[in-house]
Amino acid sequence: MITYEKKTKSAVFFISAVVFCLIVIGYFLLTTGENTVNKSSQVSRMQALTQQVQGMESDVKKKEGEVMELVDQYQKKTDPNAPLGFDIMDLSQEERDLLEQEIGKEKDVSARSLLKEILKKKDEIRELKEEIAKIESLLPAPHIAKKGDSHYQVALAFLVDEKGVEKERAMEMLSKTALVEELAEGFKVWSFYTGEEYGTSVTKGDAQVSPNVFIYKAKKKLMDARDKAVSQRDQMAENIKSLEEKQNKVITQLGQVTSEKENLLTRVSNLDRQINSMFYRLDSQENLKKKGILKSGFLTSTKLKDVSPQHFDRSLDLTVDDRLVISSADLGIEKIKDVILYPRFYKKGTSYKVLITSNKKHALLTLMDKTKFKSERVVIAVK
């Protein structure tokens, strides 16, 4: 009975998958066969398919978790110390047949029901993986992220090496594209290029976490560090209040209490300054590369390499000012051609702007969104 139901479900799923694939392939052929093809829509459709894959990968992970819970329930009902004898997450056909035989032998109704549910979930997982494979077969081959890969590096190599796009043009396209800051090993990086437009998506692939979870954890780590600093500042403020109350009650200890209060005020002031200041390193781009603070390669853009605290020897109190005057003479260069901020997620025209005098001797750097720079380490590279 189980085998018949399984075969019926598989047949229905196979027919549905074939129809889906034919519709998608036909749609692509029709849209790409016309001279008036909407290339932006083509990229959007491909990205929509990768997002569908990402959603299905999440469903697979969820169902795998449900299978493990069912296995745990089954073993608790039978013998908690007796393993099933095979890897439930990777059943061979022979092991599946053995499990079906086990279902037939199981006398406990609830245990038998759990085994049936395990097989049902495994069928659903297999069908999802088959559907994912069918959708991925309609897309260009993805790049499988390795340790140390960056989304920018992968995308630039795709455009320059595979599609023959000039590096300057490729970098311009990527500056307008939303990219993931970091890649986990095993992520699938999808790239789509129509000849005029570039699009990209990242899916889980064989990684242990999904892209959304990976990004969330990275951001949470930064937010937790900032929240800790704010919490310390608030706690110190509470300590000051407590000391002030003691000062009113213990006049004889006024000198000691006042000293402690001033010390805490200084620490609060310093911490408040850290939270509301930008810490920066200002130098010519050439010097920054020589000192190993910036790094650039043949196919990679210049990026920030070393963020050690000792490099950021200056600070700007953003509660007082949001501008810096830069002099070519101070940097030992003849003229100022450009000013660039690192990390590169600070965008000129959005995060900051630069005004260079007509004689190229001075430049005025203005931070347009001060909140982005609070308690951050920034390298100011002058060309």
N, C-alpha and C positions, 0 to 999 in steps of 0.2 A: 504493500500500500504506500509506504514511504517512498519507495523507488519510483512508483508510478507518478505520485505527486511531484517528485523532484524532476522527473523527465518532462512532465507537463509544464511546470514552471520554467524550466530551461528552454523549452521550445518557444513558449510565449515571449520570454525575454530575448531569445535569439532573433525572432521575427521582428520584435520592436526595435532592437538595436540595428538590424539591417535596414529597416525603413528609415530610422533616424540618420544613419550614415548616408543613405542614398539622397535624402533631402538636403543634408549639409553639403555633400559633394556637388549635387546639381545646382544648389544655390551659388556655390563658389564659381562653378563653370559658367553659369549665366552672367554673374556679375563681372568676372574677369575677362569674359569673351568680348565685351563691348568696349569700343574706344572711349565711351563716355563714362567709364568706370569711376565710381566714387571711392578714391583710395583711402580717404579718411574713414569711410564706413567699413572698408575692408579691414583696416587695422583694428577698428573697434570690434568687429565681429570676431576676429582672432583672439583679441584680449578677452572678449566675453566668454569664449570657449575655455580659455585658461582659467578664468574665474570659476567656471562651472566645474572644471577639474579640481580646483582647490576646494570647492564646497563638497565634492564627492570624496576627496581625500579626508576631509574632516569627518564625514559620515563613516568612512572605513575605520578611522581611529576610534570613533565613538562605539561602533559595533564590536570592535575587538575588545574594548573595555567591558562591554556587556557580556561577551563570551567568557572572559576571565571570571567575572562575577558569577555566572552560571556554573562554571566548573568548580568554583569554590563552594557554592551551595550544594552541588552534587556530592563532592567529596565529604562535606560535613554530614550529609545524610547517609553515606555509606561508610567509608573508612578514611578519615582525614589524613592518615599516614600512608595510604596506598595511592601511588600515582596512576594515572590512566594508562601509562605504558607507551605514550607517543606524544608528540608536540601538537596540541590541539589547534594552535595557530597556523600550522603548516601540514595539513593532513594530505597524505598520499591517497590514491584511490583504494589501495589495499587496506590502509588504516581506516578509511571511511567505511568500507564494507564491514570491517571488524566492529566498528562502533555501532553500525546498524544491527549487527548480530547481538551486540550487548544490549541494545534497546529491547530486542525480542526476548532476551533471557531475563531482563530486569523485572522482578516481581513487585517491587515497591512502585505504586502508581505515580507518586510525586517525583521519585527519582527518574522513572521512565520519561515523564513529562519534561524534566530538565534536560535529559539527553536529546530528546526530540527538538527542544528549543535551541540547543547548542548547534545541532546540524542545520536547523533553519537559519540561524544567524550566520553560520559559515557559508551557506548558499548565497545569502544576501551580500556578504563580503566579497565572495568570488565574482558574483554578477556585477557588483560595483567596480571591481578591479578590471573586469573585462570591458565594461563600458568606458572606463577611464582610458584603457589602452586603445580602444577604437577612436575616441575623440582625439587622443594625442597623435594617432596615426595620420590624422587630417592636417596636422600642424607641422611647421618646419621643426627639424630636430633641435631639442633644447641643449643648452650648455649645462653640464652637471657641475655644480660649484665644488671647488676643492678648498682646503684650508688656506686662508689668506686671500682668497678671491674677493674682489669688490665688484659691485654691480656696474660701476662706471667703467672699470677696466674690461669687464666682459663685453659690455655694450660697445665700447670703442673698438675693441679687437674685431667684433662682428662686422661693424660698419667698414672699417679700414681694410682688414685682411680678407674677409669673405665677400664683401659687396663692392670693394674698390672705391669707397667714398674717400675724398681727400680729408686729411686729418682735421684741418681747420673747419671744414664744413661739418664733419662728424661731431666735433666738439661743440659747435654752435647748436646742432640738433639736440645733443644731450643736455645742454644748458636749459632747454625748454621741456625736458622730460623728467617725470617723477621717478626717482631711483631709490632703491633701498640702500641705507647707509652701510650695512654689514650683511654678509651672506653666511649662513650656516652650511657646513659641509653636507652635501647631498641635495641641497636645494636645486630645483630645475629653473634655469633662467631662459625664458622664451623671448626671442627677438623677431620682430616683423618689420620689413622694409619694403615700401612700395615703389621706390625710386624717387619719391619726393618726401615721404613722411616715415618716421621711425616710431615704433611702439614696442613696449616690453612689459612682461609680467613675470612674477616669481611664484612658483608653487612649491609645495612641501617636498615632493619627490621622495627620496629615501632618508631625509633628515629626521631627527627625533622629535622636532617641534615644527609647527606651521610657521610661515612667515609672520603672520599677525602676532602670534605668541612670542616669537623671537624678538620682534620690534618692541612689543609691549615690555618684555623683560629688560631690554636695554634702556628704554626710557624710564622705567620704574626705578632702575638702579640710580640714574641721575637725579630723579625726583626725590628719592629717599635720602640721598646725600644732602640735597638742598633743604629738605624738610628737617633733617637732623640739625643743620646749622641754625635754622630759624628757631627750632625748639630749644637749643642751647641758649640762644639770645634771650628768648622769653623766660627761660628758667633763671637766667642771671638777673633779669629785671625783677622777678619775684624775690630773688635773694636780696636785692637792694631794698625792696619794700619792707622785707622782714628786718633788715638791719636798721632801717629808719625807725621802725617801731621800738626796737631795742634801745635806740639812742634816746628816745623820750623817757624810757623807764629807768635806764641805768646811766645817770649823769656822770657817775664816777668813771665810767668806762668810755666816756665820750671820745677821747683821743684815739683809742684802739678802734672803736666802731667807725669813726670818721675815716681812719686810715683804710679799713677794710672796704668801706663804701667807695672811696676814691679808686681803690684798686679794681673793684668790680665795675665801676663806671668806665674806667679805662679799657677793661676787657670787653665790656659791652660795646663801647665806642669802636674798638678795633674790629670786633666781629661784625658790627653794623656796617663799618667801612668796607669790610671784605664782601659782604652781601651786596652792597650798593656800588661797588667799584668794578671797573674792568682792569684786569692785569694784562699788560701787553709787553711785547718785545718789538722794538722799532729798529729796523736796519735795512740795508740794501738787500735786494733779492739774492745778489751774488754772494754776499757775506753769509746770509742765512743758509745758503746751500753748502758753502765751504764748512760751516760749523755743524752741519748735519741736522739742522733744525727743519729745513725743507729738503724734499727729495723729488727728483723728476727722472723719468726714464724715457726710452725711445718711443714707446707706445702709450705711456701713461702721462697724465697731466701732473703738474707740480702739486704736491700735497704735503700736509704737515706730518712730519715724522716723529719729532721729539717734543713732548709737552712737559718735560721735567720742570718743576716749580722754579728751579734756580735760573732758568732762562727768562722768566717773566719778572724783570727787575723794576718795572715801572707800573704805576697804577693811575687810573683816572677816576676821581670821585664823581659818579654820574648824578649825584644830587646837587652838585655844584656846576658842572659843565658837561657838555656832550660833544665838545670839539677839541681837535688837536691841530696845532700848526707844525708843519714839517718843513725843515730847511735842508736844502741839498748840501750846504756847507757843513752842517753838523754830521752828515752821513759820509762826507768825503767823495761826493759825486758831483759832476758838473751840472747836470740838469735832471729834473724830475719828469719822467715820461708817463708814469702811471703809479697808482697806489692800490695794492690788492690785500684783502684781509683773508687770513686762514684761521680755522678751517673754512673750506670753500662753500659751506652752506650759508655763509653770510654773503648775500647777493648785493652787488652794486646797484643802486637805484631803488632798492627795497629796504635793505638793512642799513646801508650807509651811502654817502655820496662824497665825491672828491672834486674840489675846485683847485685848479693849478693856475698860477699866475702866468701872465704872458711871457715873462722872461724865463720861465721854467725853474726858478730858483726856490719857490715856496709852493706849498700845497696846504689846503685846509680840508681836513677830514672831519666830516660831520656824521654822527651816529643818528640815524633816522628813527630807530626803534630801540630806545635805551634798555628796555626790559630784556631784550635778547642778549645783551652784553653784561648784565649784572652777574658778578662773581665768576665770570668766564675768563679763560686764558686765550688771548688773541695775538697772533703774529701779524704785524703790519710790515709788509714787504714793499719796498720802493724800487721801481725800475728806473 
